[in-house]
């Protein structure tokens, strides 16, 4: 179905380019192109972004329910019952990581939900003393969210800790993490509903701060994070080949590979617009069919490379280094396509500071 739609977009593009560009700073090409971009942004808002926030909210509630059962009776059985809802919620989060702008950015959602590696010593100190403030921006990012829950639930002696001397403080800490996550997620959803959705779908430019500009920038940022903190850094790319497996995402639950695949799969869905118009269709409209084909092919190569890594990825950094290296290289190629070629084709300026200078 999408191939037929792409053919129609390409045909429409031939007509549109005959009209010449207008004077908009974002490089808009006449009213018909504006209609396309408006429909594309409506698709992003209504069929991808807002449903993804709702899915995360639902999965977080299910995780909280399983957590309450675990906290009421900490055991290997209730801990095991936590694993699937934890994975489902964390994977759902990967579905909104790529839209970290607007309300999500103002609420510091990504930083709060997924700053890893988590600061184990600071968490334990906060639990022991009861002296912590999860609302402190930046200072408290590394002691909360999914990485902190990953440690608290699934570290080697987690069950014993929840039955030990600090059990009450530890349980309160977990509940405070959930309260913070739910508050920020609700605030984000409310801001989208209170007007940001209309602002998002109405901004048809591609300049800094525009909706399309924000999408492409975040696509590139997510690829940088996949290449860097998710794979490259724990794999030793910034430490002269010394592996720091415990620094990867989802280390304690051993969901590192699942989360990386979920992140890249979500990014591909956002790039394509799912079943509606996306950046891929916009590239076709701009006459960049080959670039779009190259990007889609590279998405598949990167996903296949990630899937080829055996679980747990933290062990594969050492035991299957060649497979990890392949995934790293394929990810790097995709990053270059998005950050350089897609950004250039869509007249988007990449404004964030990357993780490691590529």
C-alpha angles and dihedrals in degrees: 000000000000092000090058090049090049091053090053091048091051091050091049089049091059090057093044096052090054088065095060128226124299125223099266113131092229093061098253114178107216132300094299091059089049089053090052093049092047091052090046092053091046087054091051093048101041105032103029117020104036094042089049091055090048091050091052091049091052093046091048090054091052090049091049090053091052089046092055090054090050094048091049092055114009110203141132088264097053089041090055089049088058096059101077097044088046091052092045093051094045091048089049089054089057085062092066100034091088093059098059098148137089112019094358091057094043089054091046087233100162094043092050097041101042120017105142149222089044118229100247096180092051091048093052091046091052092049093049095048100029085225110128137113116206091188093069105110115232094351092071100031094100096052101058146040126054096327091056091047089047089058097039095049104035111026115121097268099028098125093048091050091055089053096043139085095291095045097117094047090045092052091048090051091054091048091050090053091053092047091053094047094048093047095052094044092050091047090052093050092047092052091051090051094044095062113301092097090060091046091049096052093044099053102091098169126102098214127112111307095015121129095250090042090052093049095051092044092052092046088056093044091052090051089050089052092049091049093043122028096016099047117352103049099049087040089060103255091136097034105058093265096311107140120226099187094169090063095068128104115272093009100153096045091042091232095127095116093044092052094048091050091046090051094050093042090053091047091053090050091052091046092053096038090235108252092345137058116307141163088287090061090045089056090052089050088053091052095254099125094140093050090051091050090050092051094048091048091050092050088057093047092051093047092048090050092051092048090053092062111096121232131292096042090195089067093040090063085077107018097044102024094150092059092047090049090054092051090048092052094046089049090050091053091051091049091054092050093051100036096044112018102031092042091050094046092051094043090241120151114220103228107171123093109245126232102245111002092257 
